[in-house]
């Protein structure tokens, strides 16, 4: 049946224009339309919405999940001595950097989920993660002697909390802008994309240090 309702047709045309316009971007597409236009696909190499999450929150999570798999490839099978290896006096060990990634994610959780100012972290979080967050000499002295499972378990624990909290958030939260952030006006999407690209940065260091491990071909 032909739809002669001008309001309905006008709304449909508006939606179609938004979907077809590359210049407007996904941030301009209403959630209901985005969810219909881009179906959830849970396969790891398909970046996009995920079941149980707002469309763009799920897309962000799919990128973070993909990156996590990539950064763990170079470290799988490393021994305690290899995880503790320090290439020179200014280097960080692979083990310390794995814990650093968990620390970074945890502090962004506190900042964006709990609404805390950056640096307003609990004693419990500081005791657990502050050294790893800052790396350097203190980390070289104290973060060692742990097997790979130790680091992976902490990273998994932190990521599971991120996933739990992402489920509670909508795309409006993701796009909300912090006007006072040190980099300049920055939304939650950018902050959490930084958590993702931060892992990419350390992935290069993992590969470099692994290539220098004594006796490893």
C-alpha positions in Angstrom: 0.0 0.0 0.0 1.3 3.4 -0.9 2.1 5.6 2.1 0.7 9.1 1.5 1.4 10.4 5.0 3.8 13.4 4.3 5.2 13.3 7.9 6.1 9.6 7.6 7.6 10.0 4.2 9.5 13.1 5.3 11.0 11.3 8.3 12.0 8.4 6.1 13.7 10.7 3.6 15.6 12.5 6.5 16.7 9.1 7.8 17.9 8.0 4.3 19.8 11.2 3.8 21.6 10.8 7.1 22.5 7.2 6.3 23.8 8.1 2.8 25.8 11.1 3.8 29.4 10.3 4.5 30.1 13.9 5.7 27.6 13.7 8.6 29.2 10.6 10.1 27.8 7.9 12.4 27.4 10.3 15.3 24.5 12.0 13.5 22.5 8.8 13.0 19.9 8.0 15.6 20.5 4.8 17.6 17.4 3.1 16.3 18.3 3.7 12.7 22.0 2.8 13.2 21.0 -0.5 14.9 18.7 -1.4 12.0 21.2 -0.3 9.3 24.2 -2.1 10.8 23.4 -5.5 12.3 25.4 -6.9 15.1 28.1 -9.3 14.0 30.1 -11.0 16.8 33.0 -12.2 14.7 36.2 -10.7 15.9 37.4 -9.4 12.5 34.1 -7.6 11.9 34.2 -4.2 13.5 30.8 -2.8 14.3 27.8 -3.0 16.7 27.6 -5.8 19.3 24.6 -7.4 20.9 23.7 -5.8 24.3 25.5 -2.5 23.6 24.5 0.9 22.2 25.6 0.8 18.5 28.7 3.0 18.8 29.7 1.7 22.2 29.6 -1.8 20.8 31.6 -0.7 17.8 34.3 0.8 20.1 34.3 -2.5 22.1 34.8 -4.5 18.9 37.9 -2.4 18.2 39.2 -2.8 21.7 38.6 -6.6 21.5 40.4 -6.9 18.2 43.4 -4.9 19.5 43.7 -7.0 22.6 44.0 -10.1 20.6 46.7 -8.5 18.4 48.9 -7.2 21.3 48.8 -10.6 23.1 50.2 -12.5 20.1 53.8 -11.5 20.6 53.8 -12.4 24.4 52.1 -15.8 24.3 54.5 -18.5 25.6 57.0 -16.1 27.2 58.7 -17.4 30.4 59.0 -15.4 33.6 62.6 -14.5 32.7 61.5 -13.3 29.3 58.7 -11.2 30.8 61.2 -9.7 33.2 63.9 -9.0 30.6 65.0 -5.3 30.5 66.9 -4.4 27.4 68.7 -1.4 28.8 68.6 0.9 31.8 65.8 3.0 30.3 63.6 0.1 29.1 60.5 -1.4 30.7 59.9 -5.1 30.8 57.1 -6.8 28.8 55.6 -7.9 32.1 55.6 -4.3 33.5 54.0 -3.0 30.3 51.2 -5.6 30.4 50.4 -4.4 33.9 50.7 -0.8 32.6 47.9 -1.5 30.1 45.6 -2.9 32.8 46.5 0.2 35.0 45.6 2.6 32.2 42.3 1.0 31.5 41.5 0.9 35.2 42.2 4.6 35.7 40.1 5.5 32.7 37.3 3.4 34.2 37.4 5.5 37.4 37.5 8.7 35.4 34.8 8.1 32.9 32.5 5.6 34.7 32.7 7.1 38.2 33.0 10.7 37.1 36.2 11.3 39.1 38.7 13.9 38.2 41.9 12.4 36.7 44.2 11.6 39.6 41.3 11.2 42.1 41.9 7.5 42.5 41.3 5.3 45.6 44.2 4.1 47.8 43.3 0.6 46.7 43.7 1.4 43.0 46.9 3.4 43.6 48.4 0.6 45.7 47.7 -1.8 43.0 48.3 0.1 39.8 50.2 3.4 40.4 53.7 1.9 39.9 52.6 0.2 36.7 50.9 3.3 35.4 54.1 5.3 35.7 56.6 2.6 34.8 60.2 3.7 35.0 62.7 2.8 37.7 60.2 1.8 40.4 58.5 -0.6 38.0 61.9 -2.1 37.0 62.6 -2.8 40.6 59.3 -4.2 41.7 57.3 -5.6 38.8 59.0 -9.0 38.2 58.8 -12.6 39.0 55.3 -13.1 37.7 54.3 -15.6 35.0 52.2 -14.7 32.0 48.9 -15.9 33.6 49.4 -13.3 36.4 49.3 -10.5 33.9 46.6 -11.9 31.7 44.3 -12.5 34.6 44.6 -8.9 35.8 44.0 -7.6 32.2 41.0 -9.9 31.9 39.6 -8.7 35.2 39.9 -5.1 34.3 38.4 -5.6 30.8 35.4 -7.5 32.2 34.6 -4.5 34.3 34.9 -2.3 31.2 32.4 -4.5 29.4 30.0 -4.5 32.3 30.1 -0.7 32.5 29.8 -0.3 28.7 26.5 -2.2 28.8 25.1 0.5 31.0 26.1 3.3 28.7 24.4 4.8 25.7 25.9 6.6 22.7 25.0 10.0 24.2 27.4 9.2 27.1 30.0 8.1 24.6 29.8 11.4 22.7 29.6 13.7 25.7 32.5 16.2 25.7 34.8 17.1 28.5 35.6 20.7 27.8 38.4 20.9 30.5 40.5 17.9 29.4 44.2 18.7 29.1 44.3 17.8 25.4 41.4 20.2 24.7 37.7 19.4 24.4 37.6 15.6 24.3 34.7 13.2 24.4 34.4 9.8 26.1 34.8 8.1 22.7 38.2 9.7 22.2 39.3 8.8 25.7 38.4 5.2 25.2 39.8 5.1 21.7 43.0 6.3 23.4 42.9 3.3 25.6 42.7 1.2 22.5 45.5 2.9 20.5 47.6 2.9 23.7 47.7 -0.9 23.4 48.8 -0.6 19.8 51.7 1.7 20.9 53.0 -0.9 23.3 52.5 -3.7 20.8 55.4 -2.3 18.9 57.5 -2.3 22.1 56.6 -5.9 22.8 57.8 -6.9 19.4 61.0 -4.9 19.7 61.9 -6.3 23.1 61.0 -9.9 22.1 63.3 -9.6 19.1 66.1 -8.8 21.6 65.5 -11.6 24.1 68.7 -13.5 24.7 68.6 -16.9 23.0 65.2 -16.4 21.4 65.2 -17.0 17.6 
